[in-house]
Amino acid sequence: MKRFITQHLRVMRVAIARIFNPPLAGLLNTLVIGIALSLPAGMYVLLQNAQGLVLQLSGIPQISVFMSLDSRTDDIEALRKSLSQNPAIDHLEFVPKDQALQQLKQSTGLADVIGGLEKNPLPDAFIVRPKAGTAEFLDKLRIEIAKLPKVELAQLDSAWAYKLEALLKFANLAVLILASLLSLALIAITFNTIRLQILTQRDEIEVSKLIGASDGFIRRPFLYFGALQGLLGGCTAYLIIFISLILLNHPLANLSQLYASQFSLNPLGLTDSLSLLVFSLYLGWLGAWLSVARHLNQIEPR
């Protein structure tokens, strides 16, 4: 076991030395991988923060249900029963038209004008608080309520926030596609880097095969190289995102104060950070494995 660990540590040291030999090329490769990974990861961070902002602004979703002006007490009770039996509704509140008129007087300051009206122009209404759900779920519930008898209008409050939520889901899909394309590009970069290393060390590989070295022994340094290069690229991407958020948070704090709110961009969480590093390591390893599998078998001792 000790011998096994010693061999792998020695191979790892060799791989690290190759990454920065020459130093400038190694730094540039790491920077390229870091920038490519930071693009989808940074967009992911912004979308996560945007989703948090939508939840903060939209608050508890409500549907305002306005009844017809000719509704009677029996109609109100029938609608109350239908709404209370709906499993998608969490809370229900009835607002009589007289109460609504008094609230309108207090909120608008037009008590004299409203007092001069011959009759109350406002309808009875229900305030419906649905259970948590997506924008599509809430819109379907609104349409279902609007079809009930004696319902004149069913209006979803904060509808704009749920439309924005649907737009953010579309943006998440776009980020996923971008991440997939850039992942293929990073695999291609590692593939080509390992190919050049194999061609450079062709004589050394031939000698190793002549003295009986197995393919696994020969393959190991290249796989470590690809994995470590990918991991360094992931660390670089994390630093790029972290520094960018620090630079953006200062002007964002000034902007949010103008709107009497407090909002800042949160960095990647622990789980997302580890996922970024593991994913970048895997991409580097995969590119190296594909390259080694493609080119190593073409080298045979002469």
C-alpha positions in Angstrom: 0.0 0.0 0.0 2.8 2.4 0.9 4.6 1.6 -2.4 1.3 2.3 -4.3 0.9 5.7 -2.6 4.5 6.5 -3.2 4.3 5.8 -6.9 1.2 7.9 -7.3 2.8 10.8 -5.4 5.8 10.6 -7.7 3.7 10.6 -10.8 1.7 13.6 -9.4 4.9 15.6 -8.9 6.0 14.8 -12.5 2.6 15.9 -13.8 2.8 19.2 -11.9 6.3 19.9 -13.2 5.0 19.2 -16.8 2.1 21.6 -16.4 4.4 24.6 -15.8 7.2 23.6 -18.1 7.5 26.1 -19.7 5.8 28.3 -17.1 4.3 30.8 -19.4 2.5 28.1 -21.5 1.2 26.4 -18.4 -0.1 29.7 -17.0 -1.8 30.6 -20.3 -3.5 27.2 -20.6 -4.7 27.4 -17.0 -6.0 30.9 -17.6 -7.8 29.9 -20.8 -9.6 27.0 -19.0 -10.4 29.3 -16.1 -12.0 32.0 -18.3 -14.0 29.4 -20.3 -15.3 27.8 -17.1 -16.0 31.2 -15.5 -18.4 32.2 -18.2 -21.2 29.7 -17.6 -20.4 29.5 -13.9 -20.6 33.3 -13.6 -23.9 33.4 -15.5 -25.2 30.6 -13.1 -24.3 32.8 -10.1 -26.1 35.8 -11.6 -29.2 33.7 -12.3 -29.2 32.3 -8.8 -29.0 35.8 -7.4 -31.7 37.0 -9.8 -34.1 34.2 -8.7 -33.5 35.3 -5.0 -34.4 38.8 -6.0 -37.6 37.8 -7.7 -38.7 35.9 -4.5 -37.8 38.9 -2.4 -39.8 41.3 -4.6 -42.8 39.1 -5.3 -43.5 38.1 -1.7 -46.4 35.8 -1.0 -48.5 35.3 -4.2 -52.1 36.3 -4.1 -55.0 36.1 -6.5 -57.7 38.8 -6.2 -61.1 37.3 -7.1 -63.8 40.0 -7.9 -67.4 38.9 -8.1 -70.2 40.2 -10.3 -72.0 43.3 -9.0 -75.3 41.4 -9.0 -74.0 38.6 -6.7 -76.1 37.7 -3.8 -75.3 36.2 -0.4 -76.0 32.6 -1.7 -73.5 33.3 -4.6 -70.9 34.5 -2.1 -71.3 31.4 0.1 -71.2 29.1 -2.9 -68.0 30.6 -4.2 -66.5 30.5 -0.7 -67.3 26.8 -0.5 -65.8 26.1 -3.9 -62.6 28.0 -3.1 -62.1 26.5 0.4 -62.4 23.0 -1.1 -59.7 23.6 -3.7 -56.5 21.8 -2.5 -54.3 24.3 -4.3 -55.4 27.2 -2.0 -53.7 27.7 1.3 -55.6 30.7 2.7 -58.9 32.5 1.8 -60.1 35.9 2.9 -63.4 37.6 2.0 -63.5 41.4 1.5 -67.1 42.8 1.5 -67.7 45.6 -0.9 -68.5 48.0 1.9 -65.2 47.3 3.6 -63.4 47.7 0.2 -65.1 51.1 -0.2 -64.0 52.3 3.3 -60.4 51.2 2.5 -60.5 53.1 -0.8 -61.6 56.2 1.1 -58.8 56.0 3.5 -56.1 55.2 1.0 -57.0 57.8 -1.7 -58.1 60.7 0.4 -61.2 61.2 -1.8 -63.7 60.6 0.9 -65.9 63.5 -0.3 -66.0 62.3 -3.9 -66.7 58.7 -2.9 -69.3 59.8 -0.4 -71.2 61.5 -3.2 -71.7 58.3 -5.1 -75.3 57.0 -5.2 -74.3 53.4 -4.7 -71.2 51.4 -4.0 -69.5 50.7 -7.4 -67.1 48.1 -5.9 -67.8 44.3 -6.0 -67.4 41.8 -3.2 -64.0 40.1 -3.5 -61.9 37.2 -2.2 -58.2 37.3 -1.6 -56.8 33.9 -2.3 -53.3 32.8 -1.2 -52.3 29.8 -3.2 -49.8 27.2 -2.1 -46.3 27.5 -3.4 -45.9 26.7 -7.0 -44.5 27.7 -10.3 -45.7 30.5 -12.5 -47.5 28.0 -14.8 -49.2 26.4 -11.8 -50.4 29.8 -10.5 -51.7 30.9 -13.9 -53.6 27.7 -14.3 -55.2 28.2 -10.8 -56.1 31.8 -11.8 -57.8 30.6 -15.0 -59.7 27.8 -13.1 -61.0 30.4 -10.5 -62.0 32.8 -13.3 -64.4 30.1 -14.7 -66.3 29.7 -11.4 -69.9 31.1 -11.4 -70.3 34.8 -10.5 -66.6 35.5 -10.9 -66.1 38.7 -12.9 -62.3 38.8 -12.8 -59.4 36.8 -11.2 -56.2 38.7 -11.1 -52.8 37.3 -10.1 -50.8 39.8 -8.1 -47.1 40.0 -8.8 -47.7 38.3 -12.2 -44.7 40.1 -13.6 -42.4 38.4 -11.1 -43.6 35.0 -12.2 -43.2 35.9 -15.8 -39.6 36.8 -14.9 -39.3 33.5 -13.2 -40.2 31.7 -16.4 -37.7 33.8 -18.2 -35.0 32.9 -15.7 -35.8 29.2 -16.3 -35.2 29.8 -20.0 -31.9 31.5 -19.2 -30.9 28.5 -17.0 -31.4 26.3 -20.0 -29.3 28.7 -22.2 -26.5 28.5 -19.5 -26.6 24.7 -19.5 -26.2 24.7 -23.3 -23.3 27.1 -23.1 -21.7 25.1 -20.3 -22.0 21.9 -22.5 -20.4 23.6 -25.5 -17.5 25.1 -23.5 -17.0 21.7 -21.8 -16.5 20.1 -25.2 -14.0 22.9 -26.0 -12.1 22.3 -22.8 -11.9 18.6 -23.5 -10.6 19.4 -27.0 -7.9 21.7 -25.4 -6.7 19.0 -23.0 -6.9 16.4 -25.8 -4.6 18.4 -28.0 -2.2 19.3 -25.2 -1.8 15.6 -24.2 -1.4 14.7 -27.9 1.5 17.1 -28.2 3.1 15.7 -25.0 2.8 12.1 -26.3 4.4 13.1 -29.6 7.2 14.9 -27.7 7.9 11.9 -25.5 7.5 9.3 -28.2 11.0 7.9 -27.7 10.6 7.8 -24.0 7.3 5.9 -24.4 8.9 3.4 -26.8 11.8 2.7 -24.4 9.3 2.2 -21.5 7.4 -0.4 -23.6 10.6 -2.2 -24.5 11.5 -2.7 -20.9 8.0 -4.0 -20.1 6.1 -1.0 -18.8 2.4 -1.5 -18.9 0.0 0.8 -20.7 -1.5 1.8 -17.3 1.9 2.9 -16.0 2.6 4.9 -19.2 -0.9 6.4 -19.2 -0.9 7.5 -15.5 1.2 10.7 -15.8 -0.9 12.0 -18.7 -4.1 11.4 -16.8 -2.7 13.2 -13.8 -1.6 16.0 -16.0 -5.1 16.4 -17.5 -6.9 16.2 -14.2 -4.5 18.7 -12.4 -4.7 21.1 -15.3 -8.5 20.9 -15.2 -8.5 21.4 -11.4 -6.2 24.5 -11.7 -8.6 25.8 -14.3 -11.5 25.3 -12.0 -9.7 27.2 -9.2 -8.9 30.0 -11.6 -12.6 30.2 -12.6 -13.6 30.4 -9.0 -11.2 33.2 -8.3 -12.4 35.1 -11.4 -16.0 34.8 -10.2 -15.2 35.7 -6.6 -13.2 38.8 -7.6 -15.8 39.9 -10.1 -18.6 39.7 -7.5 -16.5 41.8 -5.1 -16.0 44.5 -7.8 -19.7 44.4 -8.7 -21.1 44.5 -5.2 -19.9 48.0 -4.4 -21.7 49.8 -7.2 -24.7 47.5 -6.8 -25.0 48.5 -3.1 -25.1 52.2 -4.1 -27.8 51.4 -6.7 -29.9 49.4 -4.3 -29.9 52.2 -1.8 -31.5 54.5 -4.4 -34.4 52.1 -4.4 -34.5 51.8 -0.6 -33.5 48.2 -0.6 -30.5 46.1 0.3 -29.3 43.6 -2.3 -25.9 42.1 -3.0 -24.6 39.3 -5.2 -23.9 36.1 -3.2 -20.9 34.0 -4.3 -21.0 30.3 -5.0 -22.0 28.1 -2.1 -19.9 25.3 -0.8 -21.7 22.6 -2.8 -21.6 24.6 -6.0 -17.9 25.5 -5.5 -17.0 21.8 -5.0 -19.1 20.9 -8.0 -17.2 23.4 -10.1 -13.8 22.0 -9.0 -14.8 18.4 -9.4 -16.4 19.0 -12.8 -13.3 20.9 -14.1 -11.1 18.1 -12.8 -13.3 15.5 -14.6 -13.2 17.4 -17.9 -9.4 17.5 -17.8 -9.2 13.9 -16.9 -11.6 12.9 -19.7 -9.8 14.9 -22.3 -6.5 13.3 -21.3 -8.0 9.8 -21.3 -9.5 10.3 -24.8 -6.2 11.5 -26.1 -4.1 8.8 -24.5 -6.5 6.1 -25.7 -6.3 7.5 -29.2 -2.6 8.1 -29.6 -0.8 5.7 -27.2 -1.7 2.6 -29.1 -0.2 4.1 -32.2 3.3 4.0 -30.6 5.0 0.6 -30.8 8.7 -0.2 -30.1 10.8 -0.4 -33.2 
